[in-house]
Structure formats: C-alpha cells, structure tokens
Amino acid sequence: MKRLMFAASLMLVVAGAGTAQAALQLGERPITRAEVISVAKKQFAQMDTDRNGTVSPQEFERYREIQNAQPDQGRGLTRIGRGWFDKCDTNGDGRVSQAEAVARPLGLFDMADVNRDGVASLSEQNMAMLFIK
C-alpha cells in the first residue's frame, strides 16, 4: 500500500496536465526537484479557484469532479486522490496552503533523491519503490 501511495504521489508531480509529458510514467526518465515544485504549484493554482492562497475542501472537491469528468477520469500522473486534502492539511486548519501542497510531493521526492543532487535518477526512483514495499 505504501509503495502504491509513493508511486502515485511521485508520479503526480512528474507531469503537468495537458502537456506532452502527461503519458510519462515513473521510471521513464530522471525527475528534478525543480520540476516537482513547479508542477505542484501549477496544480495548486488550478485548485485555488478563488485565488486566496489556500484550497478549501469545496475547491478540492470541485477539482476532483473535474478530474473524474475527464475521458480517462483524471487517471494520469497528476491525479489527486481522495485523501490528498487530509494529508496536505498538516496544520489542521481546514485549508491547504501552497506550502502544504508542495511539501508532500517534495518530501516524497527528497526520499527518492538519495544523493541529494536535486535529481531523482531512474535508479533512485527504482530504489525508492523497493524501499517502501
């Protein structure tokens, strides 16, 4: 279960919705830390529809509805799972800030980037997958 959650979370930050990279799968190419940050911020901006700097439970649910209405039901790499909100709302204030939204995938990336060079190489990605079996 942890392995699946890690894979889904790390894959979530690998590709932006609607780009040529949308078909990218974990283990296909190195992933940079900057890429994780950029994609997480872009996705947060898509969720924060009132532009107040936080995602409310209602905004989160709307975003999930949009994903589920897509032809592939949002099953691509940027899919946000049902537990995303609770896992990201680390201070328990009922809202997810951009910092909270970025921290989760970044933490998973940092776990994979064993040598701390800012790139999760293919071997590091594979090792991370094995580590959390």
C-alpha positions as CSV (number, residue, x, y, z in Angstrom):
1,M,0.0,0.0,0.0
2,K,2.8,2.5,0.9
3,R,4.6,1.6,-2.3
4,L,1.5,2.4,-4.4
5,M,0.9,5.6,-2.5
6,F,4.6,6.6,-3.1
7,A,4.4,5.8,-6.8
8,A,1.1,7.7,-7.2
9,S,2.3,10.7,-5.3
10,L,5.6,11.0,-7.0
11,M,4.1,10.4,-10.4
12,L,1.6,13.1,-9.6
13,V,4.3,15.7,-9.6
14,V,6.2,14.4,-12.6
15,A,4.0,15.8,-15.4
16,G,1.7,18.8,-15.9
17,A,-1.9,18.2,-17.0
18,G,-2.4,18.7,-20.7
19,T,1.3,18.5,-21.7
20,A,3.2,16.0,-23.9
21,Q,4.6,14.6,-20.6
22,A,1.2,13.5,-19.4
23,A,1.9,10.0,-20.6
24,L,5.2,9.9,-18.6
25,Q,5.4,7.0,-16.2
26,L,7.6,6.8,-13.1
27,G,10.9,5.2,-14.0
28,E,11.0,6.6,-17.6
29,R,13.4,9.5,-17.0
30,P,15.1,11.4,-14.2
31,I,12.9,13.9,-12.3
32,T,14.2,17.1,-11.0
33,R,13.4,18.8,-7.7
34,A,12.6,22.0,-9.5
35,E,10.1,20.1,-11.7
36,V,8.3,18.7,-8.7
37,I,8.0,22.2,-7.2
38,S,6.8,23.7,-10.5
39,V,4.1,21.1,-11.2
40,A,2.9,21.1,-7.6
41,K,2.5,24.9,-7.7
42,K,0.7,24.8,-11.1
43,Q,-1.7,22.2,-9.8
44,F,-2.3,24.1,-6.6
45,A,-3.1,27.2,-8.7
46,Q,-5.7,25.2,-10.7
47,M,-7.4,24.1,-7.5
48,D,-7.3,27.6,-5.8
49,T,-10.2,29.0,-7.9
50,D,-10.9,31.9,-5.7
51,R,-7.2,32.9,-5.7
52,N,-7.0,33.5,-1.9
53,G,-3.8,31.4,-1.5
54,T,-5.5,28.3,0.0
55,V,-7.5,25.4,-1.2
56,S,-10.8,24.8,0.7
57,P,-12.5,21.4,0.9
58,Q,-15.0,22.7,-1.7
59,E,-12.3,23.7,-4.1
60,F,-10.6,20.4,-3.7
61,E,-13.9,18.5,-4.4
62,R,-14.6,20.6,-7.5
63,Y,-11.1,19.8,-8.7
64,R,-11.7,16.1,-8.2
65,E,-15.0,16.4,-10.0
66,I,-13.3,17.9,-13.0
67,Q,-10.7,15.1,-12.9
68,N,-13.4,12.5,-12.8
69,A,-15.2,14.1,-15.7
70,Q,-12.2,13.7,-18.0
71,P,-12.3,10.9,-20.6
72,D,-9.6,9.0,-18.6
73,Q,-11.2,10.1,-15.3
74,G,-8.1,12.0,-14.5
75,R,-6.1,8.8,-14.1
76,G,-2.9,10.5,-15.5
77,L,0.1,11.3,-13.5
78,T,-1.3,14.5,-12.0
79,R,-4.3,12.7,-10.4
80,I,-5.2,14.0,-7.0
81,G,-6.5,11.2,-4.8
82,R,-9.4,11.5,-2.3
83,G,-7.0,11.6,0.7
84,W,-4.9,14.5,-0.7
85,F,-6.6,17.2,1.3
86,D,-6.3,15.5,4.7
87,K,-2.7,14.5,4.1
88,C,-1.7,18.0,3.0
89,D,-3.6,20.0,5.6
90,T,-0.8,19.4,8.1
91,N,-1.7,22.3,10.4
92,G,-5.3,21.1,10.6
93,D,-6.9,24.5,9.8
94,G,-9.3,23.1,7.2
95,R,-7.4,24.7,4.3
96,V,-4.4,23.7,2.3
97,S,-1.8,26.4,1.6
98,Q,0.6,26.3,-1.3
99,A,3.4,25.5,1.1
100,E,1.5,22.5,2.4
101,A,0.5,21.3,-1.1
102,V,4.1,21.5,-2.3
103,A,5.6,19.9,0.9
104,R,4.1,16.5,0.4
105,P,5.3,15.6,-3.1
106,L,8.6,17.3,-2.3
107,G,9.0,15.1,0.8
108,L,8.5,12.1,-1.4
109,F,10.9,13.4,-4.0
110,D,13.5,14.0,-1.3
111,M,13.1,10.5,0.0
112,A,13.9,9.2,-3.5
113,D,16.8,11.6,-4.2
114,V,19.3,9.6,-2.1
115,N,22.4,11.5,-3.1
116,R,20.7,14.9,-2.7
117,D,21.7,16.2,-6.1
118,G,18.3,17.6,-7.0
119,V,17.5,14.8,-9.4
120,A,15.7,11.5,-8.8
121,S,17.6,9.3,-11.2
122,L,16.0,6.2,-12.6
123,S,18.0,4.0,-10.2
124,E,16.9,6.2,-7.3
125,Q,13.3,6.0,-8.3
126,N,13.5,2.2,-8.5
127,M,15.3,2.0,-5.2
128,A,12.6,4.2,-3.5
129,M,10.0,1.9,-4.9
130,L,11.7,-1.1,-3.4
131,F,12.4,0.6,-0.1
132,I,8.7,1.2,0.7
133,K,7.3,-2.2,-0.2
